[in-house]
Amino acid sequence: MRVGVPKEIKNREYRVGMTPAAVHEVCSHGHQVYVETNAGAAIGFCDDDYRSAGADVLGTAEEVFNTAELIVKVKEPQPRERALLTEAHTLFTYLHLAPDKPQADDLVQSGATCIAYETVTDRHGHLPLLAPMSEVAGRMSIQAGAHCLEKALGGRGVLLGGVPGVSPARVTVIGGGVVGQNATVMAIGMGAHVTVLDRTMDVLRNLDHLYGNRITTLYSTARTLDQAVTEADLVIGSVLIPGASAPKLIHRDMVRRMPEGSVIVDVAIDQGGCAETSRATTHDEPTYVVDGVVHYCVANMPGAVARTSTLALNNATLPFIVALANKGAMAAMREDSHLLAGLNVIGGKVTYKEVAEATGYAYTDPESLLEIP
């Protein structure tokens, strides 16, 4: 199969869909890999590294799309990339379609087979291709939040861990999944007072088992959430409904009652954000202020630590890339229900229920399209 790796073009996005090591692995299976020039240069992977791994380096994204059958990316295709997609392509990347109808419209119109990293599952029902970036984003959320609390950035002027004789900052983590767990461990490590809310008791029990009295765990109700948010110096929004838009748990009235200069880091922004006041920002302009509260809502947070993120992501995606290349998309999905769970759009039809509901398309059962008995 011909596999294409274009250079990412989203704002400040330095990750790359495949490392030279991943390219070497795919080429060892007899496939051809085409990489756009300088696709990995920003994180230390030069064109010669890719050539040594067996790839052909092409000059433009257009050449990559026109040559390749399987397109491997990191972030959702931007408008000019979507214009290059055809029904002959299989696209394998993060999509986050539920809050992005323009992208959904373009992918449906393209006829391409579009498999989303964020909805691929494993035998435990987890999301193995979302997990590595969730780990990065969770850890970064505390780093970013601590920085935003500095007075020069509009924050309260609070040191996350405090100092002897001065209380540490109060950090509220909404959601105890992969993002929340990684945010929690970083906040504990920096000495903050941490409260985690979730609606799954097993999640809260696990956090309590891991961290004991170093954190406070609360079952999330309207009342406990309101109190934990309005009393916090830093709120981490880490809720996730796979494939669907994030629920708006932080209401505008709650934001109004938060302390002046407090911070919300909305890691759920890829799925639309969990605060009513959230809107996507970029690494160039990462924050804005609403009712005196600093909002950090960068939609590709792991892109800031692009080398670490790329290596972590490739560890998870490579087996699926090899399967898609070896078997072709249709056969690979027929044989692997977990990969099939990643299918969001194919042949102009939306095959992920939550995406269909969010974007207004009719839902089509993917098994009916792949003739799975």
Disulfide bonds with the S-S distance in Angstrom:
none
